């Protein structure tokens, strides 16, 4: 079956006019709405975000009254008792056969333990998808945000704070109520106030120290991640957040699960930051980096993981505007791996944000070399003599309606990219892949959902392997006494809602059929 092309659809439609001239852009937006069932698997997208007219108090609201959905989609509560500031979600053991959702809780380190120590805040929780039961795996992190399940059976969790660390958890279905006694030293105990060191959770010091947000973990143990930093935050004319890569010393090459944390590929390795050059590596002017060099050929420059942010700034890494969530494009079939991330921007300053995508042509170089460039003295990760091992380009640019990009999720089978906004009445938007046209951008986006609670925002949006079921958290919304839960959140009892969304009609999606035919 051939893919539907929007220009062909335009030919069969009445073209809109603006100032006496054809307004093709308006017509494309109209066609995205008219063809939403074919292109996105929903009967009708949202024409606008929610407003105060949709508001129902959280205490009395059904799931459908917490989030406004495109026609044909339905919402139901998984639980209303994840701790306040629940953020990103990961399936366990995987997106195909999951029994639990692993959830990061983005609370700062706070609250006193029974013995008077710091760190009583819930940091990592697991949610039983069948019962809605919530259990806390770990207390005492600071602003847990990024979370991913690994191919070897562990969970990697990270902190979104200036000195944010990464932690790896083994046996996450049985590891319960452990405690970070000291973040700086990585002292983790088997229970709150216990003197016994944990054997189930370890801090990974070879991964970068930064404000973690989005990340992706390859089966090999390679990790891509972004530093959630705004340009000029530390001083005028300093870089924003860099994109980092962790390359394990012993990349994983089999499908085995690990039995102890010292067997993880995350135990040892090196950290690199992405440096985009305005000149190709074959040029005598390479590397030429600085403001304005945000897309194009790129290299990985070596940094000290404990000083990742300052090293990235000082060694020519490219800074972006608060890199947030980051996900692998599993449909990519070219050389290497393609991953995309959100740069939030600032709506009030008319910086509407963007989605960038990078291709790392050699995630694990066949002949890894550390190349010291004679011009800069910096050490680059290469393959024999090649410095240029990646490329970056913009994929989606925000606008006055769709902006402040935060979380991302690729929808299985369609490869539509779902983007979640970080603001009042924040929307979830769905964007098409790039088609056969000349540009390298998404072919268009529509609104799928919008949070109704004006005090909340959507976050953690994620699809299971079917592409027909999604989960989202309504974060730090309105609080009611009836919804306080001091077991889930011992600091102050406040909670968030975790919602399941169904109704995506992928069997009617044109892209679904194209993918099916391509595979068969």
N, C-alpha and C positions, 0 to 999 in steps of 0.2 A: 504494500500500500504506500502510495507517495504521500509525503508530508504536505499538509495544507500550507500554502504560502500566502501571507497577508496581502501582497500586491495583487494576487489573483482574486482574492476576496474583494479587494477594493474595486476591481473592474466591474464586479457584479452589484455594486452598491452605489447609492447616491452620494456624491462627494460633497462634504461641507465646504462652505465658503466663508472667508474672513476678509473684509475690506475689498471684496470683489475678486479675491484670488482663492484658488482651492486650498483648503486647510487639511492637508493629508494627515497631519498629526492627530487632529481631533477625530478624524475618521478611524484611524488605527485604534485609538482608545475606545471608540464605540464598538469596533469589531471585537476587541478583546472581551468586552462585556457580552456581546451577542453570542460569541463562540466559547463562552466560559466552560460550558459542559464538555465540549470537545477538547479544549486546550488545557483545562485545569481540573475537570471532574467535579465541578460544582454547578448547580443550576443557575445561580445568579450571584455575582459578587456584590460586595457592599458599595453603595454609591458614595458613602461618606463615613467618617468615623462616628462612634457613639457620641451622644450628648447627654446633658442632664435630663433630657426627656426620657431616656431609657433607664434612669436610675431606680434601683430597688435596694433598700438597705441590706447590707451583707447578711445580717442575722436571719433574714427571711427569704433571701434570694435562692432560687433554684440555680443549678449550674448554667442553664440557658440565660439566666438573668444576670450572671456575672460577666458574661462575654457575649457580645453581639456577633452572630455568625452569618456567613453567606448562606443563601437559601439551599436547603438540602443537608446541611451539616447539623449535627446534634452534639450536645455537651452533657456530661454526667460527672459527678464528683468521684474521684478515686479516694480522696481524703480531704478533710478540712483542717487537719491537725499537723501538717508539717510546720516546723518552727518558723517564726517570722524571718523574712529575707531569704527564703528558699530561692535558689537560683538554678544553676544548670543541672541537667538530668542525664543519667546514663542507664542503659538497660543491663540487667544481669541475669544470666551469664552472657547473653548476647541479644541482639535485636530480633532474632528469629524465634527463640524459645526462652522467653524471659518470665521469671516469676516475681522479680522485684525491680523497682526503680531505685537507683542510687542518687541521692540528692545532696548537693552542696548547700550549706546554710551560710549566707553572707553576713553573719553577725561578727562584729569586732570581738576580740578577746575580752571577756567581761564576766562579772559575777564571781562570787566567792564559793569555794567548795566547802563541805562540812568542816574541814580542818583549817579553813581560812586562807587557802591558797587561791591564786588567780586561775581563771579559765574554766568556769562552769558553763560557758555557752556551748550549746549544741553546734557541731561543725559539719558532721557527715551523718546522714540518716538513710535508712533503707525503708522502702514502702512496699508492702505486699500488695500486688495489683489485684488480687482476688478478694482480700479482706479489708484493704485500706489501713491495716495496722502499720504504725510508725514506730521504729526503734532507732535509737541513736548508737552509731558505731564509734564515734570519736567526739570528744569535747576539747575545747581549748585552742583550736586554730584561730587565726585572725582573718575574717572575711573569706571563708572558703567560697570559691566561685567556679573555677574550671574543674571538670570531672569527666573521666573517660574510663571505660572498661578495656583492659588489655586482652590481647589474643592468648596470653599465657595464664589467664584466670585471676588477675589482680585488678584493683581499682586504683587509678592515679588521681589524686586530688591536689588542688593548688590554691594558693591564697592571693587575693587581689589587694595587696597593700605594698607600700614602697619596698619593704624587705620581705616580700612574699616568698614562701618556700613551697616545695613540692613534697608530697608524702605518698608512699605506696602501701596499699592494704592487701593482705592476703587473707583468704577465707572470709570474705566480707559478709557471708550469710550467718556466720557463727561468731565473728569478732564483734564484741558488744561492750559499750560503755568504757572504752579506753580513753586515755587522757594525755594531752600534751602538757607536760610539766614545765618545759622550758623551750620556747620556740628557737631561741638563738643557738642553743647547743644541740637541738634535736632530741632532747630528752623526752621520751614517750613512755608512759607507764601502762601496765595491764589493767588498771582500774583507777578511778578518781581517788587521789590521795595515797595511792599504793606506793610502796618502795620497790616494787618488782618491775623491772624493765619489760617492755612489750616485746614479744617475738613475732607479732602479727602486723606491726606498722613501723615503717622506718622513714626518716626524712632523707630525700635524695639530693645530696649536696653537689652532685655533678651536673644537675640541671640548673638553669639560670635562676638567680635571685632577682625578682622583679615583681611588678604588679600583674600577676597572671590573670588572664581572662580566657580567651579561646585557646584550644590546643587540639592536636590530633596525634594519636599514637599509631604508628605503622606496626604491622606484624613483626617486622625486623627489630623493633625497639627504637627506631628513629622517632623523635618527637619534634613537631613543629608547634610554635607557640608565639603569642603576641604580648607585648608589654603595654598595659593600658595607661598610657602617658600622653598628656597633651603637649604639643610643642610650646616652648617658652615657659613651662611650669617651674623649672628649677632656676632659670635666669633667662633674660631676654636673649633671643637668637640661639637657644639650645634646641636640640632635636626632640621630636616626639617619640612615641614608642617604636621600638624596633621589632622585627620578626626574627625569632631565634630558631636554631636547629640544634638538637642534641643527637650526636652520633655515638652509639654504644661502642665500647672497645670490642665487645663480642656480640655482633648482631645475631639475632635469633634466626635459625635456618630450618627449624622443624616445627611440628604442630603440637609439641608436648606441653602439658601444663607444668608449672613449677611446684615444688614441694616446700621450698623455703625461699625467703626473700633474697638470699645471697645468690640464688640462681637466676634472678631477673636480669635482663639486659640493661636495665636502668641503673644497675649497681655501679658501673664505671663507664666513663665516656668523656667526650669533649663537647664544648658548646661553641656555636658559631652564630654570627649575626648577619642578616641579609644586607648586602651593600649593592645598590643599583648604581650603575655607571652610565654617564651620558655618552660614553664612547665604548665601542666594542673592544674586546680584549686584544684583538689583532692590531688595534691602533697604537701608535707610539704615545698617544695621550692617555691611554688607559693606565690606572683608573682615574676617572674624572667624576667626582662625586660632590654633592652639596645640594642646596635648595634648588628645586626644579628637576632634579634627577630622581623621580619617584617611580617611573615606569621604564621598562626596557630590559636590557641584559643585566644580569646580577651575579654576584659572587658571594661566597660565605667567608667572612673574616673571623678569625679565631678570637675569642674573648674569654676572660676569666669568669666562670659562672658566679662566683661570689661578688664580683664587681661588674656584672653583665651590663647594667644600664650605663654606667660611666664609660666602660670600655667601648660599648657600641657607639656612644656619642663621640668619643675621641679617636675611633679607628675607622671612620667613614661609613658606618652603617646608616641605612636610610631610616629616617624617622617619619612616622605617620600620626594622624590625628586620633589618638586614643583607639588603637586596635582593640577590638572586642572579640566576639566569638569567631572561631576558625574551624572549618570543616573540610574534610577530604572530598573531592569529587570522584566518587567511585565509578562513575560511568566513563571517565577519561580513559582512552585507549591508546594514547601516544606514548612517547618515551618518558620514563620517570613517573612522577606523581603530580597531580594538580590539586591545589588547595586554595580556598577562598576565605577572606576575612572581612569583617566590617570595620570601617573607620567612622566613628560616630559623628564627628563634626559638631557644630553648635547651631541649632535652628535659629536662635535669636540673632545670631550674627550672619544669617543667610548662608552659612556653611551647612548644607543639607546632608552631608555625609556621603559615603560611597562604599561600594563593595569592590575590593581588588582581588585578583586571582593570580597566583604564581604557579609556575611549573618548575619543579626541581628535577632536572634531567637525570641526575645521578643521586638518588636518595642514599644508597650505599655504593660509593664508587668502587668499580671493579679493581682499580689500581690506585687506592687512595694515597694522595701525596699532600704534604704540607709545603706550600710554595711561598717563599718569602719574596715579596716584590721589591725590586731594587729602588723604586721611586719612593715608596711609602715606608718600607721596612715592616709592613704588616704581614701576618701569616694568613694565607688563604687555603681553604680546602679545595683541592683540585683533583684532576685525573691525569696523571703524568704531567703535562705542561699546560693544561687548559684551565684558565681561571674562571671562565664564563660557564657556569654550570646551572644557571637558573634564568628565568625571565618573569617579569611582572607586567600586568596590564589591568586597566580599569574595566569592570564588568557591568556595574550598575551605578548610576549617579542619582542622588536624591533630588527631591523637588519640594515645592511648598506643601504638598500633602504627605508624600512618603519620605520620611527623613529620620534623623537621629537613630541610625541603624545600630542594633545591638546584637541580638542572637541570630543565628543562621541554622538552617536545616535543609539538606537536599532530600527531596521526596523520592524514595525508591520507585522504580519503573518509569516515572516520567522525567526524572532529573530536573524538575522544576525546583528553583531555589526559593525557599521561604525565608523572609527577612522580618525581624521583629523590632518594632520601634521602642525607644526608651523615652516616653513622655506621656503626659496626661491623655487618657483615652487612646493609648498607643495601639496601633494596628499591627496585625500580622498580614503581610503582603506576599503574594505568590508571583514569581517572575519566571518567564520562559527561558529555556536555554538559548544560546545563540544559534541561529539557523544558517542557511546557505547564503545569506545576504553578505554584502561586502564588509560591513562593520564587524567588530568583535565584541559586541555588547548583547545583553539580554534582548529578546525580541519584544518584551513588554511585560508589564506588571498590573495586577489587580488587587483590590482589598478583599481579604478572606475573613478577617475577624477583628474585633476591637473591644478592648476592655471597657466595661461600663463604669466601674468604680473610679471616681475621679482622683482618689488617693492612691491608686494602684497602678502597676504597669505589668505588661505580659513579659514573661521570661522563661528560659529553659525549654522552649518549643522543640519537640523532637518527634520524628516518625519512627514507628517500628518497621520491620523488614517488609511488611505487606504494602506499605505506602498508604494504607487505607485507615490507619489509626494513628492519631497524634496525641501528645500530652503537652500541657502547658501549665505554668504556675502563675497565679494572680498574686503578685508580690507586694508585700507591705501595704495591703489595702486597709479598708475600714475595719476597726476592731470592735468586737462586742463582748460583753462579759460572758455570754453563753458559749463563746468560742475560745475562751482562754483555756490553755492546757499546759499546766506546770510540769507535767511529765515530759512532754515534747520539748518545751522551752522553759527550763528551770530558772532562767534569769528573770523573766517577767510574764511568761505565759502566753504571749502574743503568738498568733498563728497565721499561716497562709493557706490558700486553697490550691489543690492539685487537681486538674481537670483533664478528662479524657474526651477527645473529639473524634467522632466517627461520621460516616456518610460520604466520604470521598468516592466518587463513582469512576474508578480508574478503568473499568472494563469498557467504558464509553469514551475513554480518552484517545484521541488520535495518536498522541505520542506513545501511549501504552502499546498500541498496535504496531507502531513503527519499531519500537524496541523489541517486541516479541518476534516480529518477522526478521529483524536483523540477527537475533540470536538463533533463529531456526531456519 
